[in-house]
Amino acid sequence: MQAHPFLDALPYYEKGYQEQDRAVAMKLVEEEVVRSGGTKLPNPSLDEFTTPFKISERMQNAVQAAGRGEKLQSININRYINLQAPGNPGSLMQSAIALEYLRSREDNLELLKKHGESAWKNHIDSLEEILQNMEREIQTTRKKSQICNRKRKHYQLEMGEKLVDQESQFGNLLLNSIQCRVATLLTSL
């Protein structure tokens, strides 16, 4: 079985070719060369295709695997056949929208880079001012609530004393009333 460099350079290797298959493939290659404006190919020898440089270890492994009849898994030419634009008819519009979004995002990032630090410092300063105002309000509210609680306590103590006086007066009046009734009952007997 004669090896032919044009046929062996195909991007896959399935099994050993029959001479008849090689002849048919070579004929198709020659017809295509003539049809595309080239000349008929000479029958090259293997010596013409030897390389003066060293083949990489990966390539040597691939050649050895091909020699054993294994398929090369890393080469897939299906993606180069019948190429179609990705996506659907609306993809162009979606891409345009995404591009505009990214442009506005880029503008925002440039503005942030240019003015962001000062804006951030101003925001932090305003937050600190708000915090100080809130702390002042809390202190004022605490003072007012302490004053209110003291007044309430003073009022409750004052009312407590008045209540004790009223209770003792009521007790005295009740005692006087009972003594008057007993005296009245004793005199009427």
Contacts in CASP RR format, 6 or more apart in sequence:
PFRMAT RR
TARGET T0000
AUTHOR 0000-0000-0000
METHOD contacts of the structure
MODEL  1
MQAHPFLDALPYYEKGYQEQDRAVAMKLVEEEVVRSGGTKLPNPSLDEFT
TPFKISERMQNAVQAAGRGEKLQSININRYINLQAPGNPGSLMQSAIALE
YLRSREDNLELLKKHGESAWKNHIDSLEEILQNMEREIQTTRKKSQICNR
KRKHYQLEMGEKLVDQESQFGNLLLNSIQCRVATLLTSL
1 16 0 8 1.000
1 17 0 8 1.000
1 19 0 8 1.000
2 19 0 8 1.000
2 22 0 8 1.000
3 46 0 8 1.000
4 22 0 8 1.000
4 26 0 8 1.000
5 44 0 8 1.000
5 46 0 8 1.000
5 48 0 8 1.000
5 49 0 8 1.000
6 26 0 8 1.000
6 29 0 8 1.000
6 41 0 8 1.000
6 44 0 8 1.000
7 17 0 8 1.000
7 22 0 8 1.000
7 25 0 8 1.000
7 26 0 8 1.000
7 29 0 8 1.000
11 72 0 8 1.000
11 75 0 8 1.000
11 77 0 8 1.000
12 71 0 8 1.000
12 72 0 8 1.000
12 75 0 8 1.000
12 77 0 8 1.000
13 66 0 8 1.000
13 67 0 8 1.000
13 69 0 8 1.000
13 70 0 8 1.000
13 71 0 8 1.000
13 72 0 8 1.000
14 69 0 8 1.000
14 71 0 8 1.000
15 69 0 8 1.000
16 69 0 8 1.000
17 25 0 8 1.000
29 41 0 8 1.000
30 40 0 8 1.000
30 41 0 8 1.000
33 39 0 8 1.000
33 40 0 8 1.000
33 41 0 8 1.000
34 40 0 8 1.000
55 63 0 8 1.000
62 72 0 8 1.000
62 74 0 8 1.000
65 72 0 8 1.000
66 72 0 8 1.000
85 91 0 8 1.000
END
